[in-house]
Amino acid sequence: MLWTLIVVFFMVVYFFILFGVIMDIFRDHELSGWWKAVWLLALLVFPLITLLIYLIARGDGMAHRNIRAQQAAQQQMDAYVKETAASADPAEQIAKAKKLLDDGTIDQQEFDALKKKALS
């Protein structure tokens, strides 16, 4: 039972690293399509050796690409939060609600509820 648990653990770690390397191969814009194909073919033919070679040879670049991707995601999140916070102006919310009321999308009761929520 313990041996099975150890084997399963290392299989999960292996697949986690394998998928991380495959994602990095496709994320790397510096590699040409041919080199990407060579790396993927090598992963199919000699998986463990290719993983080790890739991690040794391109591990530093892999970390930098991962950091850049995280920074880009953080910038997108910050921009979204700023955009959402900017639209939290009560006058703007009431104006949007009034437009919905004029268009007939909401009725007077819903407009009053939105107005009350914006002012509170």
N, C-alpha and C positions, 0 to 999 in steps of 0.2 A: 504494500500500500504506500509506504513512504517512497519507495523507488518510483512508483507511478506518478506520485505527486511531484517529485523532482523532475522527471522527464517532461511532464506537462508544463511545469513552470518554465523550463528552458525552451520548450517549443513556443510558448507564448512570447517569450523574450525574443526569440529568433524571428518570429513573424512580425513583431512590433518593429524590430530593426529593419527587416526586409522591406516592409511597406514604407517606412521612413526614408530609406534609400531610394526606393522607386519614386516616391513623391518628390524627393530632392532632384532626381534626374530630370523629371519633367519640369520642375520649377526653375532649373538653371538655364538662363537665357544665353549664357556664354558658350554652352555646348551646342555643336551643330546636331542636326537630326541624325547624321550617320554615327556620331559618337554616342548619342543616346541609344541608338539601335545596338551598337556594339556592347554597351554596358548591360542592356537588358538581355541580350543574347548570352552574354557571359554569366549573368545571374541565373539564367535557365540551365546552362550547361554545368557550371561549377559554382553553385550558390554560396557555399560557406567561404570558399577562398576569395570569390569576387567581393563578397560583403566586407571581408577583412581588408582587402586591397583598397576598396572604395573608401572605407572609413579612414584608413591610414593616409591615402593619397589626397582625398578631397574632403576630409572631415572638417578642416578649418573653414573652408568655403561653405560647407553645409551649415555650420553654425552661423556664419555671417548672413547667409540667405534666410535662415530661420529668424534671426533677429530683425532683418529688414522687413520680413513679412509681418512680424508682430508689431513693429513700429508703424507700418502702413495701416494695419487693422486698428491700432490705437488712434491714429490720426483720423481715420474714418469715424470712429466712435466719438471722438472729441468734436468733430464737425457736426455730427448728428445731434449731440447733446446741446451744442451752442445753438443750432437751428431750432431745436425744440424749445429750449429755454427762451429764445428770442420771441417765439410766438406765444409766450405765456402772458403777454401784455393783456390786461383785462379789456381795454378798449378794442383791441384787435379781435379778441374772442367774441365780444358782443357784436362787433361788425360782421364777423363770419356767421354768427347765429342769426342776425337780422337778414343777411343775404339768404340764408336757408329758409327763413320765414317768408321772405318776399317771393322766393322761388316755389313755395308751397311744399317744400320737403319736410318741414316740421310745422306743428301747429302752435298756437299762442301759448299753451301750457308748457310745451317743451322749450319754447323760446324763453319764457319766464324762468324755468328751471336752469337753463344754461346761463342766463344773465345773473341769476342769484349765485350760481357756482363760480362764475368769473369774478364777481365782486367780493366773494368771501375769501 
